[in-house]
Amino acid sequence: MQQHAELDQLLVKIEAEMRAWSLWSATPPADSALQSLQPFCIDTLSFWQWVQWIMVPRFRQMIALAQPLPQNSDMTPMASEAVVASGIKSSKLIDYFSALDQLLSARH
């Protein structure tokens, strides 16, 4: 449960930082865009859309249902690339995704 609580705190921080940089959207993408089979829905969504509309809701559902979390994660490279591509100056987002990767990849 400690891992779930830490994940929840990271999700709150990621959302807050995305909102601060106007990366959090009020308008959801088309349902068809959410059905992609590609990693990170790279063919239909931006990384930030994927975080908001797929990653965060799935993790929140796993937390709410006390489901086992993934055993590993390597999202930091995608987050770093998305930060650069977005032209924002947020090392916090990269730090949060790095912490997320470490949390999910730690052997508990």
ChimeraX attribute file (.defattr): number of C-alpha atoms within 10 A of each C-alpha:
attribute: neighborCount
match mode: 1-to-1
recipient: residues
	/A:1	10
	/A:2	8
	/A:3	15
	/A:4	20
	/A:5	11
	/A:6	13
	/A:7	20
	/A:8	17
	/A:9	11
	/A:10	17
	/A:11	22
	/A:12	12
	/A:13	15
	/A:14	22
	/A:15	17
	/A:16	15
	/A:17	17
	/A:18	19
	/A:19	12
	/A:20	11
	/A:21	13
	/A:22	10
	/A:23	18
	/A:24	17
	/A:25	13
	/A:26	6
	/A:27	6
	/A:28	11
	/A:29	14
	/A:30	10
	/A:31	8
	/A:32	8
	/A:33	16
	/A:34	17
	/A:35	10
	/A:36	14
	/A:37	11
	/A:38	9
	/A:39	8
	/A:40	20
	/A:41	17
	/A:42	14
	/A:43	11
	/A:44	18
	/A:45	17
	/A:46	13
	/A:47	18
	/A:48	20
	/A:49	21
	/A:50	19
	/A:51	21
	/A:52	20
	/A:53	16
	/A:54	14
	/A:55	15
	/A:56	17
	/A:57	13
	/A:58	13
	/A:59	18
	/A:60	15
	/A:61	11
	/A:62	15
	/A:63	18
	/A:64	11
	/A:65	9
	/A:66	11
	/A:67	12
	/A:68	11
	/A:69	15
	/A:70	11
	/A:71	12
	/A:72	14
	/A:73	15
	/A:74	14
	/A:75	14
	/A:76	19
	/A:77	12
	/A:78	15
	/A:79	20
	/A:80	18
	/A:81	12
	/A:82	17
	/A:83	18
	/A:84	12
	/A:85	9
	/A:86	12
	/A:87	8
	/A:88	13
	/A:89	10
	/A:90	15
	/A:91	10
	/A:92	13
	/A:93	22
	/A:94	20
	/A:95	15
	/A:96	18
	/A:97	22
	/A:98	18
	/A:99	16
	/A:100	22
	/A:101	17
	/A:102	15
	/A:103	21
	/A:104	18
	/A:105	15
	/A:106	12
	/A:107	8
	/A:108	8
